[in-house]
Structure formats: structure tokens, C-alpha cells
Amino acid sequence: MRELVIISGKGGTGKTCLTAAFASLAKNNVLCDADVDAANLHLLMNPKVKKRTDFMGGSIAKIRSSDCSECGRCLELCKFGAISEEFIVDPISCEGCGVCVDLCPEQAIDFPIQKCGEWFISDTRHGAMIHAKLGIAEENSGKLVSLVRQQAKMLAEEKGNDLILTDGPPGIGCPVIASIGGATALVIVVEPTVSGLHDMSRVADLAVHFKIPGLICVNKYDLNVEMTTEIEAFAGKRNMVVVGRVPFDPLFTRAMIEGKNILEYRGDSDTADTVREVWNNIMQFPSMNLMGLKDFSAVIK
């Protein structure tokens, strides 16, 4: 089973639009939206939810007034000002660190686990989809990402799918690390700007650290061809394959408004043909080819 994760150094590079388009071209696949902090692949996939499950994450302190001696120890310990003079915990201010729970002399503070979000098993016009939604201002997105990927793999095994197509989160933080570990290959979507190159370089370092092949796709390349050339040169120095250039095209926006990907909206356009070419290049990469290399050291330095 292969897993292709589409990521970016920052948000807004177009990775979700490309993931949705790739979903039209993929065969025998399961879709996975691992961008749980700002999930939006469902806007283009229009999934029909078959199963909804609560995600239980962090805990919030709760003082039992019947057992509290009001000694004030928790007030001294809490660095977030989450406990009032009346010894009531503000659930918004509580960071769930658990210090007050562990060091309360009366052991009068409970620490119940909280619902942080939900995850879903759905059907779409392009196959089954695992996705999730983290609650507002909730944490533990890395754990939810890991859960979503695990469920996608289980579903793929159950259905006999040989490809998981994952829309990953942007950046290099915990959610990204959780989304790429053990992946077959990464597609890094980058815009042709100075900051785009900088952000891409950080993601490239992450890919090398985890020994995962990184493929580069330059989106909106024609807005700055000179910078596109610089990005491709950087990719060459890092032994990263450039799978293609996608032009800036308002068709992407029009397709999103219609809840479609660009291949569904204008499959006969030049840009749609370019997206198909990018996908074919990805599928020809050794580790993505079912008959390809299993030793990633051949493509990673």
C-alpha cells in the first residue's frame, strides 16, 4: 500500500485544489484529509458521512468544592490564571497541564478528558474518505492526524485499496510531522515567491529527516518565472524531483465555487491537461510505482 501526502510550507498554496484534482485521476484509492485544524477537502468532495466518532483529547481541571480546603495552593501553581479566588476553573483559560491536579494537597481536583473534535468515515464520488474536524481553539491536532491516517490505512486494507491520497497540513509543526511519518512520498506544493522558497526549504529538511522522497510542484508558476527557476534549481541541489509547473488560472476559483475540482469543471482546459501531466509524473516516480524501488536511499541524500 502506498500513501501520497500533499503538503506545503504555508497555507494557501493550492494543495487542496490539487489533491481534489488528483482524486479524479487516482484509481483504487482512499482519500484522507489530515489538515484537521482547517479541514476543507470536504468542500470539494461533498462527502456523505457514514460514521461519526468523537475525538477525545486533552483534559481540563475541575475542582470538587466538597473536598477543597481552599488552601490556595492551586492559585499559586497555575501560571495561566485559570483559577478564580472562588476556586472555580475557567475552562477557556485552563491549558490542561495538570500541575494543580498532581500537587493539590487534598487531591480535590478532577481531570476529565474532553471532546476535542470529531472524525468521519464518508463516501465521495471519488472513493471512500476519512476526515476530521478539530474543535475551535482545541489542541492535540497531531494525535487526531495520527488517528485519521490510521483509520485511512485500516479502511484501505479492508477495501483492498493500494493508494491513500492524503491532503496534509501546511508548515513544519506537530500536525505535519504526524501526517508524513511512514508515507511513501510527499508532494510539496510551492508558490514562486521568496517566502515560498524559504518555506519549501524547511519542509524539504523535514522530508530528509524522515527519509521520505519529496516531489516539488510549483503552483502559479507563471506569476514569477524567475523565482520558479530558482525553486527548481534548489530542488535539483537537494536531489528532489520537480513533477511539474501549474499556471495561475481563475478556473480553480470558479471550480471551487461550484464545489468541483478543475478536471470536473473544465477538463478540456490547458490547465487541466497540466494537472494530468503532474499526476502522471508523480505516478512514474519509483516509490509511487507498484513495481518501483522499496529502498528510498536511492533517491534521498
C-alpha positions as CSV (number, residue, x, y, z in Angstrom):
1,M,0.0,0.0,0.0
2,R,1.3,3.5,-0.9
3,E,0.5,6.8,0.7
4,L,1.0,10.1,-1.1
5,V,0.8,13.1,1.1
6,I,0.4,16.6,-0.4
7,I,1.8,19.3,1.9
8,S,3.1,22.8,1.7
9,G,5.4,25.2,3.6
10,K,2.5,27.5,4.2
11,G,-1.3,27.7,3.8
12,G,-3.0,28.8,0.6
13,T,-0.6,27.3,-1.9
14,G,-3.3,25.3,-3.6
15,K,-2.6,21.9,-2.2
16,T,-6.2,21.0,-1.5
17,C,-7.3,22.1,-5.0
18,L,-4.6,19.8,-6.5
19,T,-5.5,17.0,-4.1
20,A,-9.1,17.1,-5.2
21,A,-8.0,17.1,-8.8
22,F,-5.7,14.1,-8.2
23,A,-8.6,12.3,-6.6
24,S,-10.3,12.3,-10.1
25,L,-7.2,10.6,-11.6
26,A,-6.3,8.2,-8.8
27,K,-7.5,4.6,-9.0
28,N,-8.4,2.2,-6.2
29,N,-7.7,4.8,-3.6
30,V,-8.9,6.1,-0.2
31,L,-8.9,9.9,0.4
32,C,-7.7,11.3,3.7
33,D,-7.9,14.9,4.9
34,A,-5.1,15.3,7.6
35,D,-5.4,19.1,7.8
36,V,-7.7,18.8,10.8
37,D,-7.0,22.4,12.1
38,A,-8.5,23.8,8.9
39,A,-10.1,20.9,7.0
40,N,-11.6,21.9,3.7
41,L,-11.2,19.0,1.3
42,H,-14.8,18.1,2.1
43,L,-15.9,21.4,0.5
44,L,-14.8,19.9,-2.9
45,M,-15.6,16.3,-2.2
46,N,-19.1,16.7,-0.7
47,P,-18.8,13.6,1.4
48,K,-21.7,11.5,2.6
49,V,-21.0,10.7,6.2
50,K,-21.4,7.1,7.1
51,K,-19.9,7.1,10.6
52,R,-19.2,9.9,13.0
53,T,-17.0,9.5,16.1
54,D,-16.0,11.8,18.9
55,F,-12.3,12.5,19.3
56,M,-11.3,12.7,23.0
57,G,-8.1,14.6,23.5
58,G,-6.8,16.9,26.3
59,S,-8.2,17.3,29.9
60,I,-9.4,20.3,31.8
61,A,-9.1,20.6,35.6
62,K,-12.3,20.8,37.7
63,I,-12.2,21.5,41.4
64,R,-14.6,19.5,43.7
65,S,-15.8,22.1,46.1
66,S,-16.9,19.5,48.6
67,D,-13.3,18.3,49.1
68,C,-11.5,21.6,48.5
69,S,-10.0,23.2,51.7
70,E,-9.3,26.5,49.8
71,C,-5.7,26.4,50.8
72,G,-4.7,28.4,47.7
73,R,-2.0,26.0,46.5
74,C,-3.7,25.7,43.1
75,L,-3.8,29.5,42.7
76,E,0.0,29.7,43.3
77,L,0.7,26.9,40.9
78,C,-1.5,27.9,38.0
79,K,0.6,30.0,35.6
80,F,-2.4,30.7,33.3
81,G,-4.7,32.5,35.8
82,A,-7.3,29.8,35.1
83,I,-8.5,29.5,38.8
84,S,-10.6,32.2,40.4
85,E,-10.5,33.4,44.0
86,E,-13.7,31.3,44.4
87,F,-11.7,28.2,43.3
88,I,-13.5,27.7,40.1
89,V,-11.6,26.7,37.0
90,D,-12.2,28.7,33.8
91,P,-12.3,26.1,31.0
92,I,-11.2,28.6,28.4
93,S,-8.1,29.7,30.3
94,C,-7.1,26.2,31.5
95,E,-4.3,24.7,29.4
96,G,-4.7,21.2,30.8
97,C,-1.2,21.0,32.1
98,G,-2.3,19.0,35.2
99,V,0.1,20.7,37.7
100,C,-2.8,21.7,40.0
101,V,-4.2,18.1,39.8
102,D,-0.9,16.5,40.8
103,L,0.1,18.9,43.6
104,C,-3.3,19.6,45.3
105,P,-2.8,18.6,49.0
106,E,-6.4,17.4,49.2
107,Q,-6.5,15.7,45.8
108,A,-9.7,17.6,45.2
109,I,-9.2,18.3,41.5
110,D,-10.5,16.1,38.8
111,F,-9.0,15.9,35.4
112,P,-11.7,14.6,33.0
113,I,-10.8,14.0,29.3
114,Q,-12.5,16.4,26.9
115,K,-14.1,16.1,23.5
116,C,-11.7,18.0,21.1
117,G,-13.4,17.2,17.8
118,E,-14.9,14.6,15.5
119,W,-13.7,12.2,12.8
120,F,-15.7,10.8,10.0
121,I,-15.8,7.9,7.6
122,S,-17.6,9.0,4.4
123,D,-18.3,8.2,0.8
124,T,-17.5,10.5,-2.1
125,R,-17.7,10.4,-5.8
126,H,-14.0,9.6,-5.9
127,G,-14.0,6.9,-3.3
128,A,-14.1,6.5,0.5
129,M,-12.8,9.4,2.6
130,I,-11.5,9.7,6.2
131,H,-11.6,13.2,7.5
132,A,-11.9,15.1,10.8
133,K,-12.7,18.4,12.4
134,L,-10.9,19.8,15.4
135,G,-12.9,21.9,17.8
136,I,-12.4,25.7,17.9
137,A,-9.2,26.5,19.8
138,E,-8.7,22.9,20.7
139,E,-5.3,21.2,20.8
140,N,-3.9,17.7,20.1
141,S,-4.2,18.1,16.4
142,G,-1.2,15.8,16.0
143,K,-3.0,13.0,17.8
144,L,-6.1,13.5,15.6
145,V,-4.0,13.5,12.4
146,S,-2.4,10.2,13.5
147,L,-5.8,8.8,14.2
148,V,-7.2,9.9,10.8
149,R,-4.2,8.3,9.0
150,Q,-4.5,5.1,10.9
151,Q,-8.2,4.8,10.1
152,A,-7.5,5.5,6.4
153,K,-5.0,2.7,6.3
154,M,-7.4,0.3,8.1
155,L,-10.1,1.2,5.6
156,A,-7.8,0.8,2.6
157,E,-6.8,-2.6,3.9
158,E,-10.4,-3.6,4.4
159,K,-11.4,-2.5,0.9
160,G,-8.3,-3.7,-0.8
161,N,-7.1,-0.2,-1.9
162,D,-3.5,0.2,-2.8
163,L,-3.3,4.0,-2.6
164,I,-4.0,6.5,0.2
165,L,-4.2,10.1,-1.1
166,T,-3.7,12.5,1.8
167,D,-4.3,16.2,2.0
168,G,-1.8,17.2,4.6
169,P,-1.5,20.4,6.8
170,P,0.9,23.3,6.0
171,G,4.1,24.2,7.8
172,I,6.5,22.0,9.7
173,G,4.8,21.6,13.1
174,C,3.4,18.7,15.0
175,P,0.4,18.1,12.7
176,V,2.8,18.0,9.7
177,I,5.1,15.5,11.4
178,A,2.1,13.4,12.3
179,S,0.9,13.5,8.7
180,I,4.1,12.4,6.9
181,G,5.7,9.7,9.1
182,G,5.8,6.4,7.1
183,A,4.4,8.0,3.9
184,T,5.6,6.7,0.6
185,A,6.2,10.1,-0.9
186,L,5.4,13.8,-0.4
187,V,4.3,16.3,-3.0
188,I,5.4,19.7,-1.8
189,V,3.3,22.5,-3.4
190,V,5.1,25.8,-3.5
191,E,4.4,29.2,-4.9
192,P,7.1,31.2,-6.8
193,T,8.0,33.7,-4.1
194,V,10.9,34.4,-1.9
195,S,8.9,33.3,1.2
196,G,7.6,30.3,-0.8
197,L,11.2,29.1,-1.4
198,H,12.1,29.6,2.2
199,D,9.0,27.7,3.4
200,M,9.7,24.9,0.9
201,S,13.2,24.5,2.1
202,R,12.0,23.9,5.7
203,V,9.6,21.2,4.5
204,A,12.4,19.7,2.4
205,D,14.5,19.4,5.5
206,L,11.7,17.7,7.3
207,A,11.3,15.2,4.4
208,V,15.0,14.4,4.5
209,H,14.9,14.0,8.3
210,F,12.2,11.3,8.0
211,K,13.8,9.8,4.8
212,I,10.7,10.4,2.7
213,P,11.1,11.3,-1.0
214,G,9.9,14.8,-1.7
215,L,8.5,15.8,-5.0
216,I,8.1,19.5,-5.9
217,C,5.1,21.1,-7.7
218,V,5.3,24.8,-8.4
219,N,1.8,26.3,-8.4
220,K,1.0,29.6,-10.2
221,Y,4.5,29.4,-11.7
222,D,3.9,32.0,-14.3
223,L,3.4,34.8,-11.7
224,N,7.2,34.8,-11.3
225,V,9.1,32.6,-13.8
226,E,12.4,33.7,-12.5
227,M,11.6,32.6,-8.9
228,T,10.2,29.3,-10.3
229,T,13.5,28.6,-12.0
230,E,15.3,29.3,-8.7
231,I,13.0,26.9,-6.8
232,E,13.6,24.2,-9.4
233,A,17.4,24.8,-9.1
234,F,17.1,24.5,-5.3
235,A,15.2,21.2,-5.7
236,G,17.9,19.9,-8.0
237,K,20.6,20.7,-5.4
238,R,18.5,18.8,-2.8
239,N,18.0,15.8,-5.2
240,M,14.3,16.4,-5.2
241,V,12.3,15.7,-8.3
242,V,10.2,18.5,-9.9
243,V,7.0,16.9,-11.1
244,G,5.6,20.0,-12.9
245,R,4.5,23.6,-13.1
246,V,0.9,24.6,-12.8
247,P,-0.1,28.0,-14.1
248,F,-2.2,30.6,-12.4
249,D,-5.7,30.1,-13.6
250,P,-9.0,31.6,-12.3
251,L,-10.6,28.3,-13.3
252,F,-9.5,26.9,-10.0
253,T,-11.6,29.5,-8.1
254,R,-14.6,29.1,-10.4
255,A,-14.4,25.3,-9.9
256,M,-14.3,25.7,-6.1
257,I,-17.4,27.9,-6.2
258,E,-19.2,25.1,-7.9
259,G,-17.8,22.5,-5.4
260,K,-15.8,20.8,-8.1
261,N,-12.2,20.2,-8.9
262,I,-10.7,21.7,-12.1
263,L,-10.9,18.5,-14.0
264,E,-14.6,18.2,-13.4
265,Y,-15.2,21.9,-14.1
266,R,-13.1,22.3,-17.3
267,G,-11.5,19.0,-18.1
268,D,-10.7,20.2,-21.6
269,S,-8.6,23.2,-20.5
270,D,-4.9,23.5,-20.8
271,T,-4.5,23.8,-17.1
272,A,-6.4,20.5,-16.6
273,D,-4.0,18.9,-19.0
274,T,-1.1,20.2,-17.0
275,V,-2.6,18.8,-13.8
276,R,-2.9,15.4,-15.5
277,E,0.7,15.6,-16.6
278,V,1.8,16.4,-13.0
279,W,-0.2,13.4,-11.7
280,N,1.4,11.1,-14.3
281,N,4.9,12.3,-13.3
282,I,4.1,11.5,-9.7
283,M,2.9,8.0,-10.5
284,Q,6.0,7.4,-12.5
285,F,8.2,8.2,-9.5
286,P,9.9,4.9,-8.4
287,S,8.4,4.7,-4.9
288,M,4.9,5.5,-6.1
289,N,5.1,2.9,-8.9
290,L,3.9,-0.5,-7.6
291,M,6.9,-2.1,-9.4
292,G,9.3,0.6,-8.2
293,L,12.0,0.9,-5.6
294,K,11.5,0.0,-2.0
295,D,14.8,1.4,-0.8
296,F,14.4,5.2,-0.5
297,S,18.1,5.7,0.0
298,A,18.4,5.7,-3.8
299,V,16.6,8.9,-4.1
300,I,17.4,10.6,-0.8
301,K,20.7,12.2,0.3
